[in-house]
Amino acid sequence: MSEKKMHGHVRVFNFMKLRSAATVLSVLLMLGSVATLFVNGINFGLDFTGGTLVELSYDKPINVADVRSELDKLGFEDASAQEYGAATDVLIRLPGKETDAHMGDRVARELNAAYPGEIKVKRVEFVGPQVGEQLRDQGGLGMMLALALVMMYIAFRFQYKFSFGAVIALAHDSLIVLGVFSLLSLPFDLTVLAAILAVVGYSLNDTIIVYDRVRENFRKVRRGTPEEIVNISLSQTLGRTLATSGTTIMVLLSLFFLGGDTINGFATALLVGVGVGTYSSIYIASNMLLYMNVNREDLIVPVKEDEINEMP
């Protein structure tokens, strides 16, 4: 990206100089995400697969890694354990289709044999496989409905070419986040799904701001190619984009490193999504306008027949 010229008080950067390379990169990332989804699938969490959740409280701080190791020895296959809030609290997830009202007492009793001390069962929750499957289906439908509503909104507010660019950018962001979770086999639960929906909202907000400036400049700038107008618009919104993304990423990094295992997946999905969403606002949403040959005529406000008749 090279500096090109000044437009008013704004320094204009030639973002679209890299549009072809960015297109190739995005296609490769999306194909890679699809490939890893087919090969590895998604590591659905307890929310989607069903199972038992047990929260235990120890009388002294406990090493979660030791708890995981002991659960494996006790025969609890695919069980996961994580620190939950305090260093003395442990959250255990036990996948399985059968419910047991005494599961929490059983886990506490067997762990207590390995770690003498007082262990209290704070809660036991069971998610049935049918409920998990329903949550998974509803989550997918929610994503599809969100993209359809976004497409309608953008087409109504701007023009249909803008709506295609926005939806492709949002699909691009969501697919890459899913691809990262699939590639790394990270647990995918309801918090991650919520993070992906948040990414859709974040990316959409950034895209609409860019689109609003593109529409304004197509009407104001009388001379200039569509590519030049897009570069001007992106340069005008660059400061706002960097400030918003930068502050958001700083907060997410704090959550990622200090928030604990409970929201680690949420923070990871948002970190990936915000970074990719910032990129897609420039090189997917704006780039698609050029591929669809957007021009000034697409954005001229139509003159009403009554106004024509009133002209002298």
N, C-alpha and C positions, 0 to 999 in steps of 0.2 A: 504494500500500500504506500503510495508516494503522495507527497503534498503537491497539489496542482495549482491552485490560485486562491484569491480572496473573493468572497462574496459578501459585500458589505463589510461588517466587522468580524465575519466568521471565516476562519481558515478552512478551506475545502480540501478534503482528502479524497483521493481516487480509490474508494473502496471497491468499485466495480471492476477495477483492473484485474482483481483476483477472482472474479465471479466464475470463470470456467474451472479454475483449480478448486474453488470451494464447492462447486457442483459435484465434481469427481469425488472429493473427500466425503461429502454428505451421502452420496450414493453408496460408497464403500462402507461407511459407518452403518447405514440402514441395512444393507445386505448382510454385513457381519452380525448385526443384531438379530436379524431374522434367522440366520444360520445357527447362531448359538441358542436361540429359542427352540429350534427344531432338535438340535443335538442334546443340549443340556436340560431344556425345559425350564420351568420356574420352580424354585424351592418354596412352595406354598407353606405358610406357617399354620399354626394351630387354628387360627381364625377361619381358614378355608378348608382344612383337611379334617377337622374334628379331633377331639381328644380331651384330656383332663389337664387343668391348670391347678397347681398347688403352690400356695405361698407359705413359706416356713420362716419362723423367727428363732434365731439361735440366741443363747445367753451371752455369747461373745463373738467378735468378728470371725468370719469363716472364709477360707479360700474357696472361691467358686470352682476353680479347676479341680480341686480335690473332690468336691461334691459331684461334678460330672464324672470323674473317674470312678467313684464309688457307685453311682447309678448304673454305669456300664457293668460293673462286677455283679451287681444285684440282679441283673437281667432285664432292666428297663431299657429296651432297645430304642434307639433314636431319641432318647430323652435329652432335653436341653435344660441348662440351669444358668441363671444370671443374677447378678446382684440387683436388688430392687430397692432403691431408696437408700437405706442405711447399710452399713457393712455387715450387719447382723441378719439382714433379711435376704432371702433367696427365693427367686421365682422359678419354679420347675414346670416344664411343659412335657406332658407324656402323650404322644400320639396314640390313637387307638379308637376303635369303633364301639367298644363296650364301656359302659359307665359303672362306677363302683362308688357307692356312697361313703365307703370307708377307705378310699384310696389315699386320702391325705394322712390318716392315722397310720396306715400301712407303711407309706414312704417315710414318715417321721420315725416310726419305730425301728425300721431297718437301718436308716441313716444314724439313728441314735446309738445303735450297736457299734457302728464304726467310729463315731465321734461322741464319746460320753459327754453328757451335759443336758441341759434342758432345751428341748425343741418344742415350740408351740406351733400348731397349725392355725394360721390366721384366716385362710379361706381356701375353699375348693370349688372350682367351677368346671362344668362339663359342656363342651360344644359338640353336638351331634354331627355326624358326617353330612346329613341332609341339610342342616343349617349352614354348615361350611360351604357346601356346594351351591346353596342358594345365594350366600354372600358373594361367592366368586362370580356367579352368573349376573347378579345385580350390579356388581362392580364393573364388569365388562359392558353391560348395557348402559350404565351411567356414563362411562367414557364415550361411547358412541353417541349418546344423546347430547352430551356436552359439545362434542365436535359439530354435530348437526345444527345445534342452536347457535353456536359461534358463526358457522357459515351463513346462516340466515341473517344474523345481526350485522355482520360485516357487509354482506350484499346490500342490505337495506340502508346502512349508514354511508357506505362508500359506493362500491360498484362490484359486479360479480367477479371481475378479475382479481380484485383485492381479496374477496372471500376465499378463492381457491388458494391464493398465496398464504393466507393466514392459516387455513386448515392444514395445508401440507406442512407448514412450519410446526404446528402443534403436534401433528402426527409424528413428525421427525423427532421432536423432543421426547415425546412419550415412549417411542420405540427404542430410542437410544438408552433411556433410563432402564427400561425393561431388559435391554440387552446387557447392560452392565450388571444388573442383579443376576441374570442368568449365567453370565460368564464367570462371575465370582461365587456363584451358588449362595448368595445372601438370602436370608429368610425374607419372604414376601408376605406381609400381613396387612391388616387394615390400616395401620399407620403409614405404611409405604404407599398404599393406594390413595390415601388422603394426600400424601406428599405429591404424587403424580398429578392429582387434580389441582393442587396448589400451583404446581409448575405450569399447568395449562393456563391458569388465571394470570400468573406472573408474566409468562411469555406473551399472552394475548394483550395484556396492558402495554407492554413495551412495543409490540407490533402496532397497536392502534395509534400510539403517539407518533411513531415513524410515519404511518400511513396518513395521519392527519396533516403532518408537515409536507408530505409528498403531494397531497391534494392541493394544499394551499400554494405550494411553489409552482405547480402546473398551471395554476390560474394567475399567479403574479409574475413569474419569470417568462417574459415574452420570447426571449431567445435562449436556445439551449436544447440539446437533445434530451430524450428521456433519461439516458444514462447520466448525463450531467446534472439533471434535476434531482435524481435519486441520490447522487453523491452530495449535493448541496443539502438535501433534507437529512441525510444520515450525519453529516458533519454538524448540522445545527442541533441535533439531538444527542450527539456523542457525549457531551459533558454530563447531561442528565442520566444517560444510560450507565456511564461508568460510575457515577456517584451512587446510583441506586443499587447496581449490581455489587459494587465494592462493599457498601455497608451491609447489604444482605448477606454476602459471603462471610464477612467477619463474624456476624451473629451465628451463622450456621457452623462455622469452624469452632466457635465456643461450645455449641451444642454437641458437635461431633466428638470433641476431645473431653469435655467435662460433663456432658449430659448423662453418661452411663449407657448401659446396653439397652435400656428400655426405649430410648428414642434414637438409638444409633442408626437404625434403618431409615427412619424419617429424615434425619439430618443428611444421611448419605444420598438419598433420593433427591432431596432439595439441592444439595451441593452440585450434583451432576446436572440436574434440571436447570438451575439458574445459569450455570456456565454455558450449557448447550443452548438454552433459550436466548441468551444475549447474542450468541453467535447466529442463531437462526433468524433473529429479527433483521439482521443485516444481510446475511448471505443466503437465506431461504425465502423469507417473506418478501423482501425488497427485490431480490434476484428474480423471483417468479413474475413480478410485474413486467420486467424487461423481456422475459421469455414469452409472455402473453401479449407483448407489443402494446402496452398501455400508452396512451397518447393524450394530448390535451383535449381532444374532442370527447373522450370518455368521461371527462370530469367537468365539462362546461355545463353550467346550470341552464336547463332549457327555458327558453322565453315563452311565457304563456301567451295564448292567442289574444286574450283581452289586452295585454300590454302592447302587442303589435298594433292592434286597432286604435289604441290611444295615442300612438306615436304620430307627430305632425307630418 
